[in-house]
Amino acid sequence: MDRRPYLDHGLTRLPWWTAFDPRCSLRARAALLVATGGALFTALLIWLAGTLLQREVRATKGAAFDTLAFQLGDKVDRALYERYRTLVHAASLDPLRRNDPSPTERRRLLESLVESSPDFAWIGFADATGRILSATGGWLEHTDAAQRPWFRGAREQPFLGALRDNPELARQLPASLEGNASTRFMELAVPVQGADGRFAGVLAAQVRWGWSREVQLSVVPEAVARDQVAATVYGADGDILLDSGALGWSHPPAVPAVGDTRRARGWMIETTPEGGTFLTGFSRSRGFREFRGLGWIAVVRQPVRLAFAPVAALQQSLARWGFGIVVAGVIAAWWLAGRLTRRLHSITAAAQRIREGDILAVLPHPPDESEMSRMCRAVGGLVEDLRVRPENPPAAPPPGERLL
């Protein structure tokens, strides 16, 4: 004898697992419909919300990084402009314009400039022939600077050289003044006009680069850097002049390909050759006032996975809530469909008993006014009408026969 559980549906006995087969079970169909509809709606909601929020985050953070990059480049330009103006002012002083001051008097003036502005590592004055007459600390005095880039570049207009390593100068500086182990300096020079208005020489300076770190921290502080927002300044030739190191790399990526050189600033999704993807804001150096920029590019980056972290968090939250609601909906659909199924089973069982000749069997009459209740009353009334009709109704008279 087969002892496997069966489901009695009145007319047939079906295996228990048919309750979960949508082909045989109304509850399974309802649950499948709710699960499919809920899953599709949740997926659509996750995609739509993620797309809209990602678009908003791209625009908002992209504009913010663009602004940070502009502020970083602008502050660097302004800081260089201040040092440039200091040299221009010093070049207009009498000890440099006259021919009679002694080297000691000029050296005293130059050293006072270094004391008032510690960012100057070295300042020297070369005459019209290129010979350095006076310099701070006496370093390079009486040497020929005629072939140096800063002397040739500043004969007619101010000169700002590229950032270079100068270990020899770093060794000459007192450690207390240097304050760090940096050997990178920038050459800045301006022409000097004599009292007669003719070219009298060049006032040159080696500017420390350590101050750029303070500028970078004023724009991208450590609190922001902890979110892996990195700031980098590139030279016109692509050299890395400054990097905050917020992303922990040993060597920052190459300068981003911003395309149109007329585009001074903006933001983009950058994919580096190393395979990283960043939300990147950039700004080209344009100088400040009469000081012309050097074509540097300031860049602020953040990995896309962190920049779009709010999008991922929202999608995960929607997925959890959507899954929970779908599960609750499936349970509710299974329970409601079960109530309807039980009514159908009772109707099926009553109809089967009536079919087998049980004259006392009646169809259930639910008290409510639902479609199922109205159907039960209608079918029950039909059965009762059929019961009261005579089993052998009188035959109809032949055609044409007249009834008396």
C-alpha positions in Angstrom: 0.0 0.0 0.0 1.4 3.4 -1.0 1.7 5.5 2.2 3.0 8.7 0.5 1.0 11.8 1.5 -1.5 13.0 -0.9 -3.7 16.1 -1.3 -7.4 15.3 -1.6 -8.9 17.8 -4.1 -12.3 16.1 -4.1 -12.2 14.5 -7.5 -8.6 13.4 -7.5 -5.8 12.7 -5.0 -2.6 14.5 -5.9 0.9 14.2 -4.4 1.7 16.8 -1.7 4.3 18.6 -3.8 1.6 19.7 -6.3 0.7 22.4 -3.9 4.0 24.1 -5.0 3.5 23.4 -8.7 2.0 26.5 -10.5 0.4 24.2 -13.1 -1.7 22.5 -10.4 -1.9 25.0 -7.5 -3.7 28.4 -7.4 -1.6 29.3 -4.4 1.6 28.6 -6.2 0.5 30.7 -9.2 -0.4 33.6 -6.9 2.8 33.4 -5.0 4.8 33.1 -8.2 3.0 36.1 -9.7 3.7 38.3 -6.6 7.3 37.1 -6.4 8.0 37.8 -10.1 6.2 41.1 -10.1 7.9 42.2 -6.9 11.3 41.2 -8.0 11.0 43.0 -11.3 9.7 46.1 -9.6 12.5 46.0 -7.0 15.1 45.6 -9.7 13.7 48.4 -11.7 13.5 50.6 -8.6 17.1 49.8 -7.7 18.3 50.6 -11.3 16.3 53.8 -11.6 17.3 55.1 -8.1 20.9 54.2 -8.6 21.0 55.8 -12.1 19.4 59.1 -10.9 21.5 59.3 -7.7 24.8 58.5 -9.6 24.0 61.2 -12.1 23.5 63.6 -9.2 26.6 62.5 -7.3 28.7 62.8 -10.5 27.5 66.4 -11.1 27.8 67.5 -7.5 31.1 65.9 -6.6 32.5 66.6 -10.0 31.8 70.3 -9.6 33.2 70.1 -6.0 36.5 68.5 -7.2 36.7 71.0 -10.1 36.4 73.8 -7.5 39.0 72.2 -5.2 41.4 71.8 -8.2 40.9 75.5 -9.2 41.5 76.7 -5.6 44.7 74.6 -5.3 46.1 75.9 -8.6 45.0 79.5 -7.8 46.6 79.4 -4.4 49.9 78.1 -5.8 49.8 80.9 -8.4 49.1 83.5 -5.8 51.9 82.3 -3.5 54.4 82.5 -6.4 53.1 85.9 -7.2 53.8 87.1 -3.7 57.4 85.9 -4.0 57.7 87.5 -7.4 56.4 90.8 -6.0 58.9 90.6 -3.2 61.7 90.3 -5.7 60.3 93.1 -7.8 60.1 95.4 -4.8 63.7 94.5 -3.8 65.0 95.1 -7.3 63.7 98.7 -7.0 65.8 99.5 -3.9 68.8 101.8 -4.1 71.5 99.3 -2.9 70.8 97.2 -6.1 70.2 100.0 -8.5 73.3 102.0 -7.6 76.9 101.0 -8.6 78.6 102.3 -5.5 77.2 100.1 -2.7 79.6 97.5 -1.3 78.9 93.7 -1.6 78.4 93.6 2.1 75.7 96.2 2.0 73.9 94.4 -0.8 74.3 91.1 1.1 72.8 92.6 4.2 69.8 93.6 2.1 69.4 90.2 0.6 69.7 88.4 3.9 67.0 90.7 5.3 64.7 89.5 2.5 65.4 85.9 3.5 64.7 86.6 7.1 61.4 88.3 6.3 60.3 85.5 3.9 61.8 82.2 4.9 60.5 80.6 1.7 63.5 82.1 0.0 66.4 79.6 0.3 68.9 81.7 -1.5 69.0 85.2 -3.1 71.8 86.5 -5.3 72.5 89.6 -7.3 74.4 89.4 -10.6 75.6 92.4 -12.5 75.0 93.0 -16.2 77.8 90.7 -17.2 76.4 87.8 -15.2 78.9 87.9 -12.3 77.3 87.3 -8.9 78.4 90.2 -6.8 76.4 89.5 -3.6 74.5 86.5 -2.3 73.0 85.3 1.0 75.5 83.2 3.0 78.1 84.2 0.5 77.3 81.1 -1.6 78.2 81.4 -5.3 79.6 84.9 -4.9 82.1 86.0 -7.6 81.0 83.1 -9.8 79.8 83.5 -13.4 76.1 83.0 -13.9 75.9 84.3 -17.5 74.9 80.9 -18.9 72.5 80.0 -16.1 68.8 79.9 -17.3 67.6 82.4 -14.7 70.1 85.0 -15.8 69.4 84.6 -19.6 65.7 84.5 -19.0 65.5 87.5 -16.7 67.5 90.0 -18.8 64.3 91.6 -20.2 61.4 90.2 -18.2 60.7 88.2 -15.0 61.7 84.6 -15.1 60.2 81.6 -13.4 61.9 78.3 -13.9 60.7 74.8 -13.5 60.9 72.9 -10.2 64.3 71.2 -9.9 66.3 69.2 -7.5 69.3 71.1 -6.1 71.1 68.9 -3.5 74.1 71.2 -3.5 72.0 74.1 -2.3 70.2 72.0 0.2 73.5 71.1 1.8 74.5 74.7 2.1 71.3 75.7 4.0 71.1 75.5 7.8 68.9 72.6 8.9 66.9 74.8 11.2 65.9 77.0 8.3 65.2 74.2 5.9 62.9 72.4 8.2 62.6 69.4 6.0 64.6 67.1 3.8 63.4 68.5 0.5 66.0 69.3 -2.2 63.5 70.8 -4.6 63.7 74.5 -5.4 62.2 76.8 -8.0 64.2 79.6 -9.7 62.7 83.0 -9.7 64.5 86.1 -11.2 63.7 89.7 -12.2 65.7 92.3 -14.1 67.2 95.2 -12.2 67.4 98.7 -13.8 70.1 101.1 -12.8 69.6 104.6 -11.7 70.1 105.7 -15.3 67.3 103.3 -16.5 69.6 100.9 -18.1 70.0 97.1 -17.4 72.1 96.8 -14.3 71.8 93.1 -13.5 69.5 90.3 -12.3 68.1 89.6 -8.9 67.6 85.8 -8.6 66.2 83.6 -5.9 65.9 79.9 -5.1 62.4 79.4 -3.6 61.7 76.4 -1.4 58.9 74.1 -2.4 57.9 73.1 1.1 55.3 75.9 1.3 53.3 74.1 -1.3 52.4 71.4 1.2 50.7 74.0 3.4 48.8 75.3 0.4 47.6 71.8 -0.4 46.5 71.2 3.2 44.5 74.5 3.1 42.6 73.2 0.1 42.4 69.5 0.8 42.8 69.1 4.6 43.6 65.8 6.3 39.9 65.3 7.2 39.1 65.2 3.5 42.2 63.3 2.6 41.0 60.5 4.9 38.2 59.9 2.4 41.0 59.2 -0.1 40.6 62.5 -1.9 44.0 63.1 -3.4 45.5 66.4 -4.7 48.3 66.4 -7.3 50.0 69.2 -9.2 51.6 68.5 -12.6 54.1 70.6 -14.4 53.7 71.6 -18.0 55.8 68.6 -19.1 53.8 66.2 -16.9 56.3 66.1 -14.0 54.7 65.6 -10.6 55.3 68.8 -8.6 53.1 68.0 -5.6 51.1 65.1 -4.4 49.1 64.7 -1.1 49.7 61.0 -1.0 46.1 60.4 0.2 45.7 57.3 -1.9 48.9 55.6 -0.7 50.5 55.2 -4.0 54.3 55.3 -4.5 53.9 57.2 -7.8 50.7 59.0 -8.8 49.2 58.4 -12.2 50.2 60.4 -15.2 48.6 63.7 -15.9 45.0 63.1 -17.1 44.2 63.6 -20.8 41.9 66.6 -20.6 41.8 66.9 -24.4 41.1 70.5 -25.5 43.9 72.7 -24.2 41.4 75.6 -24.2 39.4 74.0 -21.5 40.8 75.6 -18.4 38.9 73.5 -15.8 36.3 70.8 -15.4 35.8 67.3 -14.2 35.8 63.8 -15.8 35.7 60.1 -15.1 39.4 59.1 -15.5 40.7 55.6 -16.2 44.4 55.4 -15.6 46.8 53.1 -17.5 47.3 51.3 -14.2 43.6 50.3 -14.3 42.2 52.7 -11.6 39.0 54.6 -12.2 38.6 58.0 -10.6 36.2 60.9 -10.4 38.7 63.7 -11.3 38.5 67.5 -11.2 41.2 69.5 -12.9 42.3 73.1 -13.4 45.0 74.7 -15.5 47.3 77.4 -14.1 46.6 80.8 -15.7 48.8 82.8 -13.4 47.8 85.8 -11.3 47.7 89.4 -12.5 50.8 90.2 -14.4 52.4 87.0 -13.3 51.9 84.4 -16.1 51.3 80.8 -15.2 53.5 78.0 -16.2 50.8 75.7 -17.6 50.6 73.6 -14.5 47.6 71.4 -14.0 46.1 70.9 -10.5 44.1 67.6 -10.1 41.8 66.4 -7.4 40.9 62.7 -7.5 38.8 60.1 -5.6 38.3 56.5 -6.6 34.9 56.0 -8.2 34.0 53.2 -5.7 34.3 55.7 -2.9 32.8 58.7 -4.8 29.7 56.6 -5.6 29.6 54.9 -2.3 26.2 56.6 -1.4 24.8 55.1 -4.6 25.9 51.6 -3.6 24.5 52.1 -0.1 21.1 53.2 -1.4 20.9 50.3 -3.8 21.8 47.8 -1.1 19.2 49.3 1.2 16.5 49.1 -1.5 17.5 45.5 -2.3 17.1 44.6 1.4 13.8 46.4 1.8 12.5 45.2 -1.6 13.4 41.5 -0.8 11.7 41.8 2.5 8.5 43.3 1.0 8.5 40.6 -1.7 8.8 37.8 0.8 5.9 39.4 2.8 3.9 39.7 -0.3 4.5 36.1 -1.3 3.4 34.9 2.2 0.3 37.1 2.0 -0.6 35.9 -1.5 -0.1 32.3 -0.4 -2.4 32.8 2.6 -5.1 34.6 0.7 -5.0 32.2 -2.2 -5.2 29.3 0.4 -8.5 30.7 1.7 -9.9 30.8 -1.8 -8.5 27.3 -2.5 -10.2 25.9 0.6 -13.5 27.2 -0.6 -13.0 25.7 -4.1 -12.1 22.4 -2.5 -15.3 22.4 -0.4 -17.4 23.2 -3.5 -15.6 20.4 -5.4 -16.2 17.9 -2.6 -19.9 18.8 -2.4 -20.3 18.5 -6.1 -18.7 15.1 -6.1 -21.0 13.9 -3.3 -24.1 15.2 -5.3 -22.7 13.4 -8.4 -22.4 10.2 -6.5 -26.1 10.4 -5.4 -26.0 12.0 -2.0 -29.4 13.7 -2.0 -28.6 15.5 1.3 -25.4 17.1 0.1 -25.7 20.8 -0.6 -23.2 23.3 -1.9 -21.8 25.7 0.7 -23.4 29.1 0.9 -20.9 31.7 2.1 -22.5 34.7 3.9 -20.5 37.5 2.2 -21.1 39.1 -1.2 -17.9 38.2 -3.0 -17.8 36.8 -6.5 -17.0 33.3 -5.0 -20.1 33.6 -2.7 -22.4 34.7 -5.5 -21.1 31.8 -7.7 -21.7 29.3 -4.9 -25.3 30.5 -4.3 -26.0 30.5 -8.1 -24.7 26.9 -8.6 -26.4 25.8 -5.4 -29.7 27.2 -6.6 -29.2 25.4 -10.0 -28.7 22.1 -8.2 -31.8 22.6 -6.0 -33.9 23.4 -9.1 -32.7 20.2 -10.8 -33.6 18.2 -7.8 -37.2 19.3 -7.6 -37.9 18.7 -11.3 -39.7 15.4 -12.2 -37.4 12.6 -13.3 -39.7 11.6 -16.3 -41.5 14.8 -17.6 -44.5 14.2 -19.8 -43.7 13.7 -23.4 -44.6 16.5 -25.8 -47.7 15.8 -28.0 -47.0 14.8 -31.6 -46.8 17.7 -34.0 -50.1 18.7 -35.3 -52.1 16.9 -32.6 -54.8 19.0 -31.0 -55.0 19.0 -27.2 -58.6 18.6 -25.8 
